Amino acid sequence: MYTTTTKFSIPKILEDILNDLQDLGAAPVLVGGCVRDYFLNIPVKDYDVEIFGIDSYETIEKSLQKFGSVKLVGKSFGVLTLRVDSYDFDFALPRTEKKIGNTHQDFEVITNANLSFEQAAIRRDFTINAIGYDFSKKEFIDPYSGINDLENKIIRHIDDNTFIEDSLRVYRAVQFASRFNFKFEEKTKELCKQIVLKDELKYLPKERIFEELKKLFLKSIKPSIGFELIYELGILKYFPELKALIGCVQDKEYHPEGDVWIHTMMCLDELSKIIKEENIEDEYKKLYLFYGVLCHDFGKPFCTQEINGKITSYKHENLGIEPTISFLSKLTNEKKFTEIVCSLVKNHLTPFQLYLAESSLKAIKRLSLKVNIEDLCLVCLADCLGRDIPNKDKCYNATSWLLEKAKELEIHNEPIKALVQGRDLIALGFKPSQKFKEILDFAFDLQLDEHLGKETIIKEILKKY
């Protein structure tokens, strides 16, 4: 067993917590992502601790309660969570697990505070996640050579039998490889392929898949690495909407890079750069932008054809809505998220269409009612940059023009607001009725199309009605 003695810097509050547990006879070991990320020089906010030497959750909970509110999560796994300041701490007893059913939750869990770290770590997925830091001895414990695999950028499973018991590990392998730009060890890759071939992934709840893809998107410099692995491992059989992009040809003048799959992968990587350049922090926003880009050409397989020697995909943006809804339904039940992604898919060509047509402010105002213009410009920019065209400067022309116009109207981040409301009609002496909608629509059209102010619109209402 490889051990190395060095200083592992942890928050002062966690030191106090672990010292208190030690006073009770516990031997705390920091495990998992916090130790892995320390070696990768990634900032750590979440800390997992396995507590050896004490077999009572009540004793541990009583100790933790001195520092804040403690919650028990995961009925079968018995993990105690504690949030202090901006840190999240998870505490658990060492355990062994045995699969007893098909689903991700069907495990028999047996806690045993007397297990060795090596015995407890065998249930973990990859060597890089099975490095411990013994708080008492101030040394790292590395029973499966995880530090060596970190240095060599390798994703390697720990144990053949325990690995195949949890099919979520296929998605975890993919997102780790994508985030850290690591390669699969060959045996690990083969086991992942076997799990996919045996159709084990169909038992996974959509929320767990969504969570792993979220990490892939938000923590990868090049998300395409993860999706190329999804392709290679055969996971696309669960997502026919994505699989259909492979081999879907494009016109070489506009897409010299190849088929729609290649283009989409390039777009994802471009969006990752854009998000970093724009310093976008909102995770929800980043996520729907990534899905907007991932799904933006889902309509092409339904309409791509060759006309007079030229490959076209007319109306692919509208045809992409149905497969986008179908695809997202396999990952989430959140309607708002799906609606936002669909609005980006449906309008992803609009910035260039408006720019080339030198469209009026009226068209931009109406666009703000359909989609967030600032978000749309980011998706459109990624779409344009994600190809092997010689002059990419033109990509910025359309999005910059549209964004500037939208900002002048203060509608770049929200839809234009109607100047005349129902309460204004009531103030004018109108009585609420079915006619209200017609009058308000008339007023809004004047605002959008004629650029009239509120007072002028009210005069026109009084003239007509």
N, C-alpha and C positions, 0 to 999 in steps of 0.2 A: 504494500500500500504506500502510495506516494504522499508524503506530507512536506509542507514547507512552512517555515515560521516567518511571519512578516506581519506588519501592522495593517489591519483591515479597518479602515476608518468608518465608524458608524455614528449616527446621531447620539448626542449626549443623553437624550431622554431614553433611547433604547438601551444604552449602557446601564442606566439606573434601573430599568425594568429587569434586565438580565441579571444584574447583581442581586436584586431582590429575590429572583427565582433561585439563584445559586444558594442564597442563605437558607432556602427551604430544602436544599439537597439536590436540586436539579442540575443537569449538565446541558445547557442550551447550545444548539448548533445552528448557525445561520446556513440556509440552503437555497438552492434553486437560482432564480433569476438575479437576485441581488448579488450573489457571489459571481455568477457568470458575467454580469454587466460590469462588475468591478474590474475584472481582467480585460474587458473590452473598452474600458474607459468611458462607459456610458453612465450618465447621472442616475442615481438610484433614489426612488421615492417609496417603493414598496419593499418590505422586508418579510421573508418567511423564516420562521424559527421552529425547529423540531426540538422538543423538550425530552431529553433522556433522563432516566433516573426517578421520575415521578409518574405514577400511574393514575392519578386522580385529577379529572378535569375541574372538580370543585376547588381543589387546592390552588390550581393554576389560575382559575377565574378570580378567586379571592385576592390573589396577589396582583393580578392585572387591574382589578377595580380601583386600586389606589391611584392609578394613573389616568383613568377615564372610563367611559362607557364601553362595556364589553358585550359583543354579540356572538352567539353561536350560529355558524352557518354550515350548511350541508349536513343534513340529519345523519347520513350514514358515515360521513368522514369526520365529523366532530372537530371543526376548525374554529378556534376562538379568534375574533378579529377585534382590533383596537385601533382607533384613529386618533392620533395626537398631532396637533398643529397641521402641517401639510403632509404628514407621513401616514402610511397604512401599514399596520403590523398584523401578520397572521401567525398564530401559534397552534401547533398540533403535536400530538403524541406520535412517536414512530409507529408504523403500521405495515401490515402485509395486506395484499388485496388478491381476491380470486374472482374471476368472472363467472357469473351464475345465470346469465341471460343474454339477450341480444342487444339491449339498449346500452347507451353510454353510462347509465346509472346502475346497471345490474352488476354490482360487485359486492362480494362478501368482504367486509373490512374487519380486521382483527388488530386492535392496538396492543402494543407490547413495549413498555418503557425500557425493557432490558435488552432489546435488540441492539446489535452493533450498528454503527452508521452504515457499514457495507451491506449488512442484511436489509436495513430499512431502505437504502437507496436503490436496491434492485428493482423496486416497483416503478422507479422513475423512467422517463422516456429515453433521454439522450445523455451521453456521457458529460456533455457540457452543462447539463442541468443537475448533475449528481456530484458536484463539488461542494463540500461543506466547509464552514469555518467554525472551529471549536472555540467558543468564546472563553472557556475556562483556561485552555492551554495556549490560546492566542496563536493557533496554527491552522493551516488549511488541511483538509482531509480529501484525498483524491483517489478513491479505490478503483475507479474505472478509467484512469488516464484522461480525464476531461480537460485538464490544463493543456496537455499535449495536443488534443484535438482542437482546442481554441487556437493554439499557435499555428496549427496546420490547416485551419479553416475547414474542419470536417464535421458533418452531421453524422453521428454514429449512435445506433441504438445500444442499449445495455444488455438486454437479455431477449433471446428469440421468443421464448414462451410468454413472458409478460408483455412484450411489445405488441404482439398481434392481438392481445385481449382488448385493446382500446383503439378503435378505428379512428378516433379523433386525431390520433398521433400522426396520421398521414397529412392532415391539414397543418398540424403543428410543425412537422418537418418542413413542409413547403414554406410556411411563413418565416421560420428561422433562417432557412437557406436564403430567402429573398431579403430579409432584413440585414443579415450579416455578410451576404455574398459568399456563403459557404457552399461546398460541394458535398453531395451525399456519398457516404461510404457504400460500396457496391452492394454488400449484403443488406444494408438498410434500405437501399432503393428497391431491391428485389422483394423484400418483405412488404414494403408499401404497395408495390404492384400486385402482390398476392392478395392483400386486403381489399384492394379495389376490384380485382378479378372475382373474388368471392362475394362481391356485392355487399360488403359489410358497412359501407358508408351510408347506405339507404336508411339505416336505423338511427342515424345521428339527428338530433333535433336541429331545426334550421337556425335557432338562436346561437348554437355553439359554432356552426359553420360561419355564420355572419361575423361572430366575434374573432375568429381566426383570420378571416379575410380583412377585417378591420385593421388588425395588427399588421397584416401584409401591406395594406395601402398606406397606413399612417406612419409606419416605421421603416419603410424601404426607400432607399435612394432610387432604385430601379425596380418598380413593381413588376415589370415584365419578366424578371427572373422567376418570380413565384408562379406567374401564369404559364410560362413555358414549361415549368415542372408539372403543373396541373395537366397540361396537354400531354407531356411525356408519360406521366403515371396512369393515364387513361381516365382521369376524373371528369373529363369533358362529356362523358356519356350521360352524366347527371344533368348537364346543362346544354341541351341541343341548340339553344339560341346562340351560345358562344361557339360551339363546334361548327355551326353552319358558316362561320366567317372564314374557316380554313378552306383554301382553294377557291374562294369567291373572288374572281378576277376583277381588276380595275384598269381604267385607261392609263396607259404608260406615260402619257403627257402630264397628267396630274398626280399619278401615283407610281413613279418608277420603282418604288421600294418593293412592290409585289402585291400579294393578296390583302384582303381586308383584315385578316388576323395580324399580319405583320404591321400594317398601318396602325391598328388599334394598340398593339404593344408599344409602338414608338410614341403614340399619343399619350399613353399612361406615363411613360418616362418623362415626356415633355411637361406634363401637368405637374409631376413631382418637382421639377425644377422651378416652374412658375410659382407654385405654392411657397417654395422656399424664398424665391426672389421677392414675392409680394408680402412675405412675413405673415401669412395667414395662420392664426392660432386656433380658431374655432374648429374643433374636431368634427362636429356634425356637418359643417359647411364643407370641410375638406372631403369628407366621406361621400356626400352627394355629388360633389364635383367629379370625384374619381368614378363613381358609378355612371354619371352622365357621359363621361368620356368612354368608359367601357362599353356602354350600350348604344353610343351615338349612331353607329352604322348597322345596327341589328336589322334594319329594313332592307339592306342591299341584297341579301340572298333571295329576296322575294321579287326583285324587279330588275336585276342586272341582266342586260342583254346587249348584243352587238347590232348596231344599226349603221349601215354604210361604212363598215370597217372601224367604227368607233364604239367603245364600250360605254354604256350609259347606265345610270341607276336613278331614273326619274322618280320623284316622290318617295325616295327611300326614307326621308325624315319622318313622314307621316306613317309609312308602313312599319316603322320601327317601334311604334307605341305598343302594339299588341305583344310582340315578343319581349319587350322590356318589362311589361307587367307580368308576363308569364315567368320570366327569369327571376325577377325580384320576389315573386310570391314563394319561391323556393328558399328564400333567405330571410324574409322579414314579413311581418303582418302590418307594419306601420304604413298607413295610407298616405299620410303627409309626405313621408320620405319618397314613396313611389311617385306621387304627384309631382314633386319637385324634379326628380330625375326625368320623368316623362316630358315635362315642360322644356327641359334642356335638350332632350333628344329631338323633340318636334321642331324646335326653333334653331338648331345648331348651324344652319346655313344662312339664317336671316341677317346677321351682321354684314356678311359680304354682299348679300342681295340688296340690302338697303344702301350700302356704300357705293356699289357699282351703279345703282339707279339714281344716285344722288337724291335719295328720298327726302320728303318733307318732314317737318317736325311732327306732323299729324301721325305719320307711320310709326315714329319712335314712341309717341305717347301711347298709341294703341298697343305697341309691343310690350310696354311696361305693364299692361294689364294681363299679359299672358305668361311672363317670365321675369325673373330678376335679371336686369340687363347687365349688371356687373358680373354676376355668375356666368351668364351666357357668354360674355366676352372672353372669360378665362377658358371656357370649354372650346369656344371657336378658335382661340389662339392655339391651344394644344392640338386641335384637329389640323390646323394649317401647318404647324411646325413639325408634326409627326409624320413627315414624308421626306423623300430624298429629292426635293426640288432644289434647283440651283440658287434661286433668289428668295430667301426666306424673309427678307426685309418687308416684303409686301404683306406678310401675315399681320404685322402690327398696324398697317394703314387702316384697315377696316375696323378693327376693334378699338383703336385709339379714337378714330373719328366718331364712332357710335357712342363710346363712353363719354367723350367730351360733350357731345350734344345732350346726352341724358343727364350729365351733371349740371349743365346750364339750366335744365328744366327741374332739377332736384328729384329726378325719378330713376337714378341709376341703381338705387338699392330698395326701392319700393314703388308700387303702382301709383300712377297719377290719381289724385283725389278729386272727386266731384266738387265743384265750387258750390253748386246749388243742391241743397238737401231737402228732405221732406219737411223739416221744420220751417224752411224758408217759404215753402208753398203755403203752409198753414198760416204763417205770419202775413202772407199776401191775401188771406181770406179764403183760400181753397179748403174744401172739406175732404178729409181722407176718403179715397175711393179707388176703384180699379184704374181710374184714369191717371192716378199719380205716377205709375210706372212709365206710361207713355210720355208724360210731361217731363219727368226726370231724364228719360232717355233723350228726348229732344234737347234738353238743356246741356246734357253731357256731350252730345254730338256737336253742338255749337262751340263748346269749350275745346273739344279735341280738333275739330276740322276747321273752325273759323278763328281759333285762338282768341275768343272774346272773353272779357272780364266778367265778373259776377253781376255787376250793375247792368251792363249791356244785355247779358243773357236774360235777366229778370224782365227787362223792357220787352225783349222779343217774346217771352212767355206770355206777358200780359197782352201783347198784340194779337198773338195767335189763339190764346185760350180765354 
